[in-house]
Amino acid sequence: MMTSSTMKKMIKETILDNATLFGFEYNGKMGNVDPFFSEGKNHFMLFFDGHEEVVETIDDVFSTAFVMGHNLSEIAADIVATDF
């Protein structure tokens, strides 16, 4: 299992530097963060267990509670990377 800071670094590198989807598993359920470009701005689609939400900044990616009432900063050490 990765530390929280290591996992957060991996997520940032995947979605910002590589501009590709970061998939993960938490509590036996799948989720992902998918970067995309629309209307002249970067956006991020947050998905977990059937719930989708669009945010605009990397800070929002880590502070939006979209995973069973938690945000990625809170659970980073407990997720398993599946696609990156």
Backbone bond lengths (Angstrom), bond angles and torsions (degrees), N, CA, C in turn:
res aa  C-N    CA-C-N  psi(-1)  N-CA   C-N-CA  omega(-1)  CA-C   N-CA-C  phi
1 M - - - 1.451 - - 1.534 108.82 -
2 M 1.310 116.24 138.39 1.464 122.15 -179.71 1.525 110.71 -84.50
3 T 1.320 114.94 155.65 1.460 119.09 172.72 1.522 108.96 -72.02
4 S 1.309 115.98 162.84 1.458 121.24 179.25 1.526 111.49 -58.98
5 S 1.333 117.53 -46.33 1.472 119.81 -177.59 1.525 111.88 -67.32
6 T 1.326 117.80 -35.48 1.467 120.94 177.90 1.528 110.75 -66.96
7 M 1.338 116.54 -43.12 1.462 120.43 179.74 1.527 110.23 -66.27
8 K 1.337 118.34 -42.29 1.465 120.85 178.92 1.526 110.35 -62.05
9 K 1.329 117.52 -38.75 1.467 120.93 177.43 1.530 109.98 -63.86
10 M 1.332 117.59 -42.53 1.465 121.79 179.40 1.525 110.66 -62.37
11 I 1.332 116.95 -42.91 1.461 121.03 179.56 1.526 109.99 -61.84
12 K 1.330 116.77 -48.72 1.473 120.86 -179.81 1.521 111.46 -59.58
13 E 1.335 116.93 -46.01 1.465 120.28 -179.35 1.524 110.98 -62.26
14 T 1.315 116.46 -40.65 1.460 120.36 -178.47 1.519 111.66 -65.41
15 I 1.327 117.43 -49.75 1.467 118.62 -173.64 1.517 113.55 -85.53
16 L 1.333 118.76 -26.59 1.466 119.77 -179.85 1.523 111.91 -94.30
17 D 1.318 117.62 -54.47 1.465 120.87 -176.02 1.526 112.20 -73.38
18 N 1.322 116.57 -42.21 1.467 120.35 -177.34 1.524 112.57 -93.68
19 A 1.326 116.83 -13.28 1.470 123.13 -178.81 1.523 111.94 49.55
20 T 1.337 114.59 47.98 1.453 119.69 179.59 1.526 110.50 -135.46
21 L 1.304 116.08 164.96 1.448 123.28 -177.85 1.524 111.47 -62.28
22 F 1.333 116.12 140.39 1.458 122.72 170.61 1.516 107.35 -113.75
23 G 1.326 116.29 112.99 1.459 121.35 179.51 1.512 110.52 -100.61
24 F 1.329 115.72 148.78 1.457 119.67 -179.05 1.529 111.03 -150.53
25 E 1.327 114.13 164.37 1.454 121.74 174.33 1.521 108.31 -122.68
26 Y 1.321 115.72 137.44 1.460 121.70 177.08 1.523 108.45 -142.76
27 N 1.303 116.24 125.02 1.473 121.38 179.77 1.524 112.40 55.59
28 G 1.324 116.98 35.52 1.453 121.83 178.18 1.517 115.30 79.43
29 K 1.320 117.47 6.10 1.467 121.14 -179.95 1.518 109.58 -119.39
30 M 1.319 115.22 151.27 1.463 121.21 -175.20 1.532 111.90 -95.69
31 G 1.337 114.15 148.36 1.453 121.01 176.03 1.513 110.17 -151.21
32 N 1.327 116.65 173.07 1.460 119.58 175.88 1.520 110.95 -161.99
33 V 1.318 113.15 163.76 1.462 122.77 171.84 1.517 105.47 -122.99
34 D 1.324 115.98 120.88 1.455 121.39 -173.95 1.531 109.74 -121.66
35 P 1.342 117.37 110.73 1.465 119.45 179.04 1.526 110.93 -76.19
36 F 1.332 116.92 143.46 1.458 120.78 174.68 1.521 109.81 -151.63
37 F 1.325 115.91 163.44 1.459 123.12 -176.84 1.518 108.21 -115.50
38 S 1.332 116.41 126.91 1.459 120.04 -179.16 1.525 109.30 -151.53
39 E 1.312 116.05 139.69 1.460 122.57 177.26 1.526 112.24 52.30
40 G 1.333 115.78 39.21 1.454 121.45 176.11 1.518 115.74 77.30
41 K 1.335 117.57 9.85 1.463 120.84 -178.53 1.523 111.14 -135.20
42 N 1.322 115.13 154.23 1.458 120.88 171.02 1.523 109.35 -77.21
43 H 1.309 115.94 142.96 1.458 123.14 175.84 1.525 107.88 -137.17
44 F 1.318 115.04 166.64 1.461 120.59 177.79 1.518 108.38 -136.32
45 M 1.334 115.65 125.65 1.458 121.03 175.06 1.522 107.10 -90.73
46 L 1.324 116.00 120.55 1.456 121.98 176.78 1.521 107.02 -99.56
47 F 1.324 117.31 129.67 1.459 121.22 -178.61 1.519 109.02 -134.24
48 F 1.327 116.29 134.66 1.456 121.26 171.80 1.518 109.51 -156.79
49 D 1.316 115.68 124.67 1.465 123.13 173.21 1.530 112.97 48.92
50 G 1.330 116.20 47.04 1.462 121.58 175.94 1.514 115.43 88.37
51 H 1.314 117.73 -7.46 1.469 121.88 179.95 1.522 109.59 -100.68
52 E 1.337 117.06 130.93 1.471 122.49 177.64 1.517 110.12 -120.68
53 E 1.320 115.02 145.01 1.458 121.03 177.06 1.524 107.98 -150.30
54 V 1.326 117.52 139.36 1.460 122.21 178.54 1.520 108.67 -104.83
55 V 1.351 115.60 131.72 1.462 121.76 175.41 1.523 108.11 -127.17
56 E 1.334 116.09 165.18 1.459 119.77 -172.79 1.518 115.40 -108.19
57 T 1.321 119.44 -17.91 1.462 119.84 -176.11 1.527 111.35 -127.29
58 I 1.327 115.32 160.29 1.463 119.94 176.88 1.529 110.09 -65.19
59 D 1.323 117.55 -32.37 1.466 120.20 175.88 1.525 110.64 -62.52
60 D 1.341 116.33 -40.03 1.465 120.48 176.99 1.522 111.40 -63.94
61 V 1.331 117.27 -36.29 1.465 121.03 178.42 1.529 110.06 -56.30
62 F 1.329 116.46 -42.03 1.454 120.66 -176.70 1.527 114.59 -88.30
63 S 1.331 118.17 -14.05 1.469 119.38 -176.67 1.528 114.52 -109.78
64 T 1.323 117.95 -7.92 1.467 121.45 -179.57 1.531 109.75 -83.68
65 A 1.302 116.67 125.66 1.468 121.82 -178.71 1.526 109.67 -82.61
66 F 1.339 115.94 88.22 1.468 120.18 -178.91 1.527 112.28 -116.87
67 V 1.321 118.31 0.45 1.463 122.44 -178.43 1.530 109.03 -115.67
68 M 1.319 116.07 92.18 1.463 121.67 177.67 1.535 111.39 51.36
69 G 1.333 116.57 41.98 1.455 121.63 178.60 1.518 114.87 82.55
70 H 1.335 116.81 5.20 1.465 121.53 -179.55 1.518 110.42 -117.16
71 N 1.328 115.99 157.55 1.460 120.06 172.12 1.524 109.34 -100.86
72 L 1.323 117.17 167.51 1.465 120.77 -176.77 1.525 112.92 -62.66
73 S 1.318 117.88 -32.00 1.466 119.53 177.85 1.519 111.36 -62.01
74 E 1.323 116.48 -37.86 1.463 121.22 -178.49 1.523 112.94 -70.97
75 I 1.318 117.21 -32.88 1.471 119.82 -172.88 1.525 113.89 -112.90
76 A 1.320 117.93 6.87 1.471 121.26 -173.70 1.530 113.08 -52.08
77 A 1.309 118.16 -39.40 1.467 121.03 -178.63 1.527 112.48 -73.43
78 D 1.339 117.57 -14.52 1.458 121.53 -175.11 1.530 114.30 -104.76
79 I 1.337 117.93 -3.99 1.457 119.98 -179.89 1.523 110.16 -91.04
80 V 1.319 115.30 157.24 1.462 122.38 176.60 1.530 106.80 -114.64
81 A 1.327 116.93 122.45 1.463 120.82 178.02 1.513 109.04 -70.19
82 T 1.339 116.71 131.52 1.467 121.28 179.34 1.511 112.94 -116.16
83 D 1.324 117.88 -34.27 1.472 123.18 177.95 1.513 108.13 -136.22
84 F 1.341 115.74 125.67 1.460 119.93 177.79 1.506 109.87 -161.67
